[in-house]
Amino acid sequence: MPFYWIDAGMPQGDRPPEEDYGLPASVECPFCRDSDTQLENPFGSVLSVAQYYCRRCRTIFEWVKRTSGGPKTDS
């Protein structure tokens, strides 16, 4: 069950690819630390998170979308 809109009736070929959202195809699972994960939904409970599914421990978890580098400071 890769994306919500498949269940909502959108044909699989019509869904946008993961790269269109700028999200990694796989991230580390916070529960088992395995990287055998897949993007479940590009939008989670809020727009700043994405939902991933871990194939090893079979858990759906939310991954916080953030830009690299952290907050900028004047030095």
C-alpha positions as CSV (number, residue, x, y, z in Angstrom):
1,M,0.0,0.0,0.0
2,P,2.4,2.7,-1.2
3,F,0.2,5.8,-1.2
4,Y,-3.1,6.9,0.1
5,W,-4.5,7.8,-3.3
6,I,-4.3,4.3,-4.6
7,D,-6.8,3.3,-2.0
8,A,-8.9,6.4,-2.9
9,G,-9.3,5.2,-6.4
10,M,-6.6,7.0,-8.4
11,P,-5.0,4.6,-10.9
12,Q,-1.4,3.7,-10.0
13,G,0.0,5.2,-13.2
14,D,-1.6,8.6,-12.5
15,R,0.2,9.2,-9.1
16,P,3.2,11.6,-9.0
17,P,6.6,10.0,-8.5
18,E,8.3,10.3,-5.1
19,E,11.0,12.6,-6.6
20,D,8.3,15.2,-7.3
21,Y,8.0,15.8,-3.5
22,G,11.8,16.0,-2.9
23,L,11.6,13.2,-0.4
24,P,14.1,10.3,0.0
25,A,12.8,7.0,-1.2
26,S,14.1,5.4,2.0
27,V,14.9,6.6,5.5
28,E,16.0,4.9,8.7
29,C,13.2,3.5,10.9
30,P,13.2,5.0,14.4
31,F,12.1,1.8,16.0
32,C,14.4,-0.9,14.5
33,R,17.0,1.3,12.8
34,D,16.7,-0.6,9.5
35,S,16.7,1.3,6.3
36,D,14.4,-1.1,4.4
37,T,11.6,1.5,4.3
38,Q,9.3,3.0,1.7
39,L,7.4,6.2,1.3
40,E,3.9,5.5,2.4
41,N,2.4,9.0,2.1
42,P,4.1,12.3,1.3
43,F,1.9,14.0,3.8
44,G,1.4,12.8,7.3
45,S,-0.7,14.3,10.1
46,V,0.7,17.8,9.2
47,L,2.3,19.1,6.1
48,S,5.8,19.1,7.7
49,V,6.0,15.3,8.0
50,A,5.9,12.3,5.6
51,Q,4.8,8.8,6.4
52,Y,7.1,5.8,5.8
53,Y,6.5,2.1,6.2
54,C,9.3,-0.2,7.6
55,R,9.3,-3.6,6.0
56,R,11.3,-5.1,8.8
57,C,9.2,-4.2,11.8
58,R,6.1,-3.5,9.8
59,T,5.5,-0.1,11.4
60,I,4.3,3.1,9.8
61,F,6.1,6.2,11.2
62,E,6.3,9.9,10.5
63,W,9.5,11.5,9.2
64,V,10.0,15.2,9.7
65,K,10.7,17.1,6.5
66,R,13.6,19.5,7.0
67,T,16.2,21.2,5.0
68,S,19.9,20.3,5.7
69,G,22.0,22.7,7.7
70,G,19.7,23.7,10.5
71,P,19.0,27.2,11.5
72,K,21.2,29.9,10.1
73,T,23.1,32.2,12.5
74,D,25.1,35.3,11.8
75,S,28.7,34.9,12.7
